[in-house]
Amino acid sequence: MCVNGVDKYVNFIPVKSSINWDEYFMVQAMIASFKSKDPSTKVGCVFVDDNNHQLSMGYNGMLAGIDETKIPWGNDKGVNYELQKYGYVIHSEANAIAHAKCSLKGARVYVTLFPCPECTKQIACHGVKEVIYLSDKYKDSDEVRVSKKLMEMASIKYRHLAISKELISSINKYFIEMIDGIVV
C-alpha cells in the first residue's frame, strides 16, 4: 500500500535478536562472575522474573567493607578451616538473595555453577521456581547430589544451558568493535 507515493511499510523490516532470553541472562551471570576475586572459581548469578526483568545479581566474594587482605583466598583443605577461603566467601546466589530489593518468589536463577546445598536451601526458601546452570563440574560430589535432591523435593526445576562458542565469539567480536569505535 502506498501513501503519497511511498510504500507504507518501507521502514518495516524483519528484525530478530541475536540472543535468546536464556543466553542473555546467562551471559549476564558470566559477566557478574568477573567481579569475583576468587582465584580458583568465579561464580555469578542473575535472578529473573516471568517478564524477563532482572531482579538481582551476585557473585562470590567476601563480606562488603572488610579488609580482604586479612582473609585467605586459598582452597587448601589440608590447613585449618580458619585459613581456608570456605569459611569467609559468600556464594553468588546468597549474595544476590541478600541484596534483592523485592521478592524472588516464582523467579528463575541463572548461575554459572550448580548451586551448593546451602544456596539451594536459600533458593527454595525464597520460592525460586527454576535454576538454569552453565557448569556442573562437581556433579559427582555429595554436595551436588544433595542440592539436586533438595530441588526435586522442593519442586524446583533445574536444567543445563549450553552457551555456544559461536555466541561467545560473536559477543567478543562485538565488544572489540565497540572499543575500536566501529559499532555505534
C-alpha positions in Angstrom: 0.0 0.0 0.0 1.3 3.4 -0.9 0.8 6.7 0.9 1.8 9.8 -1.1 3.7 7.6 -3.5 5.7 5.8 -0.7 5.3 2.2 0.4 3.6 2.4 3.8 5.8 -0.4 5.1 9.1 0.8 3.8 10.7 1.0 7.3 9.1 -2.2 8.5 12.0 -4.6 8.2 12.1 -8.1 9.8 14.2 -8.0 13.0 15.4 -10.6 15.3 17.6 -10.6 18.4 20.8 -12.5 18.0 20.5 -13.8 21.6 17.6 -15.6 23.3 16.5 -14.8 26.9 18.3 -17.8 28.4 21.5 -16.8 26.7 21.1 -13.2 27.6 20.7 -13.8 31.3 23.5 -16.5 31.4 25.9 -14.1 29.7 24.9 -11.5 32.4 25.7 -14.2 35.1 29.0 -14.8 33.4 29.8 -11.1 33.4 28.8 -10.9 37.1 31.3 -13.6 37.8 34.1 -11.4 36.5 33.7 -9.3 39.7 34.7 -12.2 41.9 38.3 -12.1 43.2 38.3 -15.8 43.8 41.5 -17.1 42.1 40.1 -20.6 41.5 36.3 -20.5 41.0 34.5 -17.4 39.8 30.7 -17.7 40.0 27.9 -15.3 39.0 24.2 -15.4 39.0 21.1 -13.4 37.9 17.6 -13.7 39.3 14.8 -13.0 36.8 11.0 -12.8 36.9 8.4 -14.2 34.5 8.6 -10.9 32.5 12.3 -11.4 31.9 13.1 -8.5 34.2 16.3 -8.8 36.3 15.5 -8.9 40.0 19.0 -9.2 41.5 22.5 -10.4 40.6 25.5 -11.5 42.6 29.0 -13.1 42.5 31.1 -15.0 45.0 33.2 -12.8 47.2 33.9 -11.6 50.7 31.8 -9.5 53.1 31.5 -5.9 51.8 33.6 -3.5 53.7 36.1 -5.8 55.3 39.8 -5.8 54.8 40.2 -8.6 52.3 44.0 -8.7 52.9 43.3 -10.3 56.2 41.2 -13.1 54.7 42.7 -16.2 52.9 41.7 -17.0 49.3 43.4 -20.4 49.3 41.4 -23.6 49.0 44.0 -26.0 50.6 41.8 -28.2 52.8 44.9 -29.5 54.5 45.1 -26.4 56.6 42.9 -25.2 59.4 39.4 -24.1 58.3 40.3 -20.6 59.6 43.0 -20.5 56.9 40.7 -21.6 54.0 38.5 -19.3 51.9 35.5 -21.5 52.5 34.8 -20.0 55.9 34.6 -16.5 54.5 33.3 -16.5 51.0 29.7 -15.6 50.3 28.4 -17.6 47.3 26.9 -15.7 44.3 23.3 -16.9 45.0 23.4 -15.9 48.7 24.9 -12.6 47.7 22.2 -11.9 45.2 19.4 -13.0 47.6 20.8 -10.8 50.3 20.8 -7.8 48.0 17.4 -8.4 46.3 15.1 -5.4 46.7 11.9 -7.5 46.0 10.5 -10.9 46.5 12.2 -13.7 44.5 9.1 -15.9 44.6 8.5 -17.6 41.3 11.8 -16.3 39.9 14.3 -18.1 37.8 18.0 -18.0 38.6 20.8 -18.2 36.0 24.0 -19.4 37.7 27.4 -20.2 36.2 28.0 -23.1 38.6 25.4 -25.6 40.0 24.4 -24.4 43.5 25.7 -25.9 46.7 23.2 -27.2 49.3 23.3 -24.0 51.4 22.5 -21.8 48.4 19.8 -24.4 47.3 18.2 -24.1 50.7 18.0 -20.3 50.3 16.8 -20.6 46.8 14.0 -22.9 48.0 13.1 -20.7 51.0 12.6 -17.7 48.7 10.3 -19.6 46.4 12.5 -19.7 43.3 11.0 -22.0 40.7 13.9 -22.8 38.4 17.7 -23.0 38.3 19.4 -22.7 35.0 23.1 -23.5 35.3 26.1 -23.3 33.0 28.6 -25.7 34.7 28.0 -28.8 36.8 31.7 -29.5 37.3 31.1 -31.0 40.8 28.2 -33.2 39.6 29.7 -36.3 41.2 30.0 -34.7 44.6 27.8 -35.5 47.6 27.1 -31.7 47.8 25.6 -31.5 44.3 23.6 -34.8 44.8 22.1 -33.2 48.0 21.4 -30.0 46.1 19.6 -31.9 43.3 17.6 -33.9 45.9 16.6 -30.7 47.7 15.5 -29.1 44.4 13.4 -32.2 43.5 11.8 -32.3 46.9 11.0 -28.5 46.7 9.7 -28.9 43.1 12.4 -26.6 41.8 13.2 -27.3 38.1 16.8 -27.3 37.1 18.4 -27.5 33.7 21.7 -27.1 32.0 22.2 -24.3 29.5 25.0 -24.7 26.9 26.4 -21.5 25.6 27.8 -21.9 22.1 31.4 -20.9 21.3 29.9 -19.1 18.3 27.8 -16.9 20.6 30.8 -16.1 22.8 32.9 -15.3 19.7 30.1 -13.1 18.4 29.9 -11.2 21.7 33.7 -10.9 21.8 33.8 -9.5 18.2 31.0 -7.0 19.0 32.8 -5.8 22.2 36.1 -5.3 20.3 34.3 -3.4 17.6 32.7 -1.2 20.2 36.1 -0.5 21.8 37.6 0.3 18.3 34.7 2.6 17.6 33.3 0.6 14.7 29.9 -0.1 16.2 27.6 2.8 17.1 
